């Protein structure tokens, strides 16, 4: 996030490591918190999802379904590489 310069636009990150849930990642910006996949599936309801969980198609599918069902924008960086 810091490399891309988008830290100011990140509201949350999804990580299922119990030691990270509820904490704040070391990125610049107003304070994106880390939530679990389950928390996202239960309460994610706005913003843009950038897919970075490559290699986990089942997980990605659940996240995308939740995001699109609540009107979120989904960005898949792989689609830019394929263009």
HELIX and SHEET records of a PDB file:
HELIX    1   1 UNK A    7  UNK A    9  5                                   3    
HELIX    2   2 UNK A   37  UNK A   43  1                                   7    
HELIX    3   3 UNK A   57  UNK A   69  1                                  13    
HELIX    4   4 UNK A   77  UNK A   81  1                                   5    
SHEET    1   A 2 UNK A  12  UNK A  14  0                                        
SHEET    2   A 2 UNK A  33  UNK A  35  1                                        
SHEET    1   B 2 UNK A  48  UNK A  51  0                                        
SHEET    2   B 2 UNK A  73  UNK A  76  1                                        
END                                                                             
